[in-house]
């Protein structure tokens, strides 16, 4: 009660107390004239205990404690809602980045009667509305099943991606039964196929043929939705030696000079690095994402093998549309 009378944050961060210089329990009753010292925690994660409600006496302290737990529950519900929506989309192989942007989610929140995005997430997290209902609405707003299929065929991926020359993509692919000038062909950005990959072609609406790796999760999803729109495609000799973009992830035990060693391998194998990012988690495990250009699948496999031999590296894999 005394701590909350001083300030709400003092109350929330209280971990102990001294009365007249002596440590006492938090439920100690104070007498007039006593000197009180409140011991607080500096941790951002500190907070009140529900047990305090059994002995606090002032309305201010009681209301502040209840408000803290109400806010905490809402934050947990918001996070649970976000995770539920992401799981529902991944289960259906839907494009998270395209569907879960602020503008799209806000539009759905408004249609369901929630004033903001957090309100919608919390409602999903608390079970007031199902994640599947929200996902269905997001898909409808995108343009229904057809709109979602086109998004999948485009291969939208997180973050910006420097486009490769369309001519190199066109020249490398042959579409069964058609000459190169009869149809526009593009390589999907989600799985970034390179010569040597098994590939499939998906006929988009008004945007030519989108070429995916046969194992691409987006291609599998499209095959379930519109199998009749697939066409046989193959690599041709014009694509040999042309640069193709790939993305990889490297995981290693963090240490000084790790990034330098990784980029040196890429340089030794003469790949054109387009983007690189390295981050470390709390367990001192470093995760690095690299985008670069190379000529074929054999070259990529050689690069991955070399990266796995770098000191501390325990994983080096290709990424994109579930790889």
N, C-alpha and C positions, 0 to 999 in steps of 0.2 A: 504493500500500500504506500509506504513512504517513497519507494523508488519511482512508482508511477506518478506520485504527486510532484516529484521533481521534473520528470519528462518521460514521455512514452518510451523513447529509445533506451533510457536508463532502465526502465522497468523491464523491457524486452530482453536486455542484455545482462540482467542480474544473474550472478552465479553464486553469490554468498553475501554475508553481512557481518559487520562488527558493531557491537553495542558497548560503548565505554571502553573501546580497545580490545574487547574479547569476542572471538568468533562465536556466532549463535546460529541456530537454525532459522530458515526463512519464515517459519510460522510463529516466531517469538513475538509476544505482545509488548509493545513499547509503552514506556511510562514517561510522563512529562519531565523534561529537563535532561533526558539522556542524550548522549552524543552518538550519532549513527553514521557509520561509513558503509556505503554500498560498494561491493566488489563486482565489477562488470567484465564481460568477455569482449575481446577485440575482434573475435571471429565474425565474419559476415553471415555465417550459418547459425549463429546463436539465436535463441528465441525462448519464449516462455514454455512452461510445462503445464499440461492440462491439470496436473495435481494441484496447482496453485488455486484453482477455482474452489477447492474444498476449504480453503482457509482465508482467502482475501476478504476484507470487510467493506472496502469503499466501492461505491458504484463505478467510479472512474477506472479503478484497477480491473474490476470484473469486465467492464465493457471493452477496455483495450485488449485484454487477453482474448476475449471472444472474437473481436474484430481481427486479431492477428491470425487466429486459426481459420477464420472464414476466408481470409485472403489467401492463406496457404493452400486450403482445399481448392480454391478456384484455380490457382496457378497449377496445381497438380492435375486438375480436370482439363485445363487448356492443353497441357503437354500430352495427356492421355488421348485427347481428341485429335491432336496433330498426328500422333503415332498411329491411331486407328485409321485415319484417312489415308496415310501413306501406305499402311499395310494393305488396305482395300485396293488401292491403285496398283501396287506392285503385284498383287494376286492376279489382276486382270491385264498385267503388262501395259498399263497406261502411262503416258508421259507425265511424270510428276512435275517437272519444271514448267511445262505448258499449262497444266491444270491448277497447280497450287501456287499461283502468283497472287499477290495481294488483291489486284483488281478483280480477278475471277472469283476468289473466295468471298470478297466483300459483296459482290453481286448476288451470290448464293445466300449469304447471311441475310441480306435485305429481303430476299424473296421468302425466306423462312421466318421473317419477323424479328431478326436479331439486329441490334443497332451497330454492331461492329464485328470484326473477324474473331476477336477473342471470345465474344459471346457465343458464336457458332461452335468454335472449338470446344468450349466448356460444355455446351449442350451435348455434343457428341461424347465427350469424356464422361459425362454424368449419365449417359444413356437416355437422354430426353429425345434424341433423334439418332437414327442409325447412320453409321459411316457410309453404308451402301446408298442410302437415300441422297446423301450429299454428293457422292461420286456421280450418281445418275444425273443429278441436276447440273453438275459441272460439265459432264459430257454433252448434255442437251444444249447448254449455253455455248459450247464450242462448235456446235453444229450437228449434234447427234452422232450416231455411229459413223456416218460418212466423214464428218469433220475429224473425228478422232482417228480414223483410219489414215486420213491424209497426213495428220500430224505424225503418226507412227511411221508412215512411208518416208516422210521427210527426215526422220531420224533426229529429232530435236534432242540435244544433249545439254547438261548443265554448263553454264558459262559460255563465253564467246568462243567461236572457232573460226580461225582464218580460213576462208574458202580456198580450195585448190582450184586451179584452172579447170573449167568445165571441159575444155577441149581435150585435155589429157585423160579425163574420166571417160569422155565419149569414145576417144580413139582406142582405149584399152578393152572395150567391151563389144562383143557381137551379140545381137539379139536374133534368136532363131527366126528365119524366114523373112528378115528385113535387112535392107541395106543401111549403112551408117547415116545417110541423109534423109531417111524416112522417119526417124524417130529420135527424140532427144533422150540421152541416157545420162544419169547422174549417179554417183556413188553415195550411198547413205552415210550420213555423218555419225549415226549412232554406233555403228560397228566398224566403220572405216575399212572395208575390204581391200586387200592388196593381192597382186598376182600370186597364185598358188592356193588362195582360199577357195573352198567350194562356195559358189554364189547362186543366188536366185534373183529373178527380176519381178517387180511388182508394178503393174500398169496404174499410174496415178491418174486423176481426173485433170486433164489439161496440162500436166507437167511432165509428160514422158514416162520413162521407166526408171524406177528407183531400184538400185542394185544393193542387195544386202548379203552378208555372209549367211550361209544356209542355217547356221546355228544361232543366229541373232534372235533374241527374245522378241523383238518387234516383228521380225519376219514370221516367226511362229504364230504370234498373235494375229497377224494379218491373214495367215493361211487358214486360221480357224474362222475368221470373219468373212473373207471373200476369196476362197481358193481359186475361183474361176478367173481372177485378175492376175494370176501368176503366169510368167512366160519364161521359157528356157533362155539362159544367157551363158556366155562363156568368155574367158579371157582370149585375146588375140595377140598376135606378134607386135602390133603397134604399141602395146602397153609395156613391152619389155624395156627395162631401163628407165622408164618414166618415174618421177617421184610420186609416192603415195603417202598420205598422212596416217600415222598410227598413234595410239595412246597406250602407255604402260604404267604400271604401279610397281614400285619397289619398296619393300619393307625390310628394315634392318635395325640392329641395336645401335642406338645413337652414340656417336663419338665425334671428336673433332676431325675435320677434314673429310667427312663422309660425302658431302655434296660434291666436293672437288674430285674425289675418286670416281664417283658415279659419272660425272660429266666428262671426265678424262676417258672413260671407257667408250662413251658415246662418240667422242671426238676421234678416238683411235679407230673406231669402226666407220668413220666418215658419214655419220648421219647428221642431217641438218636440224638442229634443235630449234623448235618453234616456241616452246613454253616449258617452264620447269618450276615446281613448287615443292618445298620440303617442310613438313611439320612434325613435331614430337609430342607424344602423349605423356600422361603422368607416369607410365611404366618405362619411360626412356626408350620407347620404340619409335623410330622415325619412319614416316610414310612419305614417299616421294612420288609425285605424278609428273610424267614427262610426255610431251607431244613432239613428234619429230617426223621427218620425211625420209623414206628409204624406198628401195626399188622392188623388193619381193619378199615372200614369206620366209625363204631360206635366210636372207639377210637379217630379218627380224629375229628368227630363232637363234642365230649366232650371237646377236646383241644380247638377248635375254640370258643365254648361257654364260656369256662373259660377265654380265652384271651379277649373276648368282655366285661367281667366284670372288667377288669383292669382299674383303674382310668385314664380317658382321652381317652381311646380307643373308636373309633366310627365305626371301620370296621375291621373285621378279616375274610379273605376269602381264599379259596383254589385257586391256580393259575396254569396255564399250558394249552396251546392250547385253549385259550379263556374260560377255565374252564367250 
